[in-house]
Each structure stands twice: as structure tokens, then as C-alpha cells.
């Protein structure tokens, strides 16, 4: 997941095209994405790949991720082709070799 000692900020966002793995939330059962999908940071329909949202732990980056395969969320809803996902759940992948587990 994101390195807590170097959190992403609006001046240091993940770029469009970056490959990421979406991790489960250890405090929220298997959610929000139980299959820990791989995807790509993309431009959202509104025109940006990321935004800053308020959470209970303070402002957090949120990215638009297009999944490699449609995903069902922890509530069983979906399948979704893409979603806005908090940066705390994203692990940047450095190469295509990391895309496969």
C-alpha cells in the first residue's frame, strides 16, 4: 500500500497510466474490493484522475481506477469496470511482472 511516511499529495499524484493493485481494508472485512484487483489510473469522466477527499483520518487522495477485469465490491454489487478508490488502498506496481500474483 502507499508508504505512510510518504503519502501521495496533490503535488505528487500517481500519473495517468500508472498500474496499481487495490488492497483490501484490514479493518473492514474483505472490503471494499475483496479480490484485490489490478487496474490502471485513468482520467475520470469529470476530467481528472484524482481528487482530494475528506475522511475521518483527514484529507486523502482518491484516484479513478479502471480495473483489468470487472469487479464485484464487498457488498456484492457490480460488476464495476472502474471506481474511485482512496490512495490508502492502492499499491503502485513497478512493472508488468508485478501485475500477476
C-alpha positions, 0 to 999 in steps of 0.5 A, a space after each residue: 500500500 502507499 508508504 505512510 511516511 510518504 503519502 501521495 499529495 496533490 503535488 505528487 499524484 500517481 500519473 495517468 497510466 500508472 498500474 496499481 493493485 487495490 488492497 483490501 481494508 484490514 479493518 473492514 472485512 474483505 472490503 471494499 474490493 475483496 479480490 484485490 484487483 489490478 487496474 490502471 489510473 485513468 482520467 475520470 469522466 469529470 476530467 481528472 484522475 484524482 481528487 482530494 477527499 475528506 475522511 475521518 483520518 483527514 484529507 486523502 487522495 482518491 484516484 479513478 481506477 479502471 480495473 483489468 477485469 470487472 469487479 464485484 465490491 464487498 457488498 456484492 454489487 457490480 460488476 464495476 469496470 472502474 471506481 474511485 478508490 482512496 490512495 490508502 488502498 492502492 499499491 503502485 506496481 513497478 512493472 508488468 511482472 508485478 501485475 500477476 500474483 
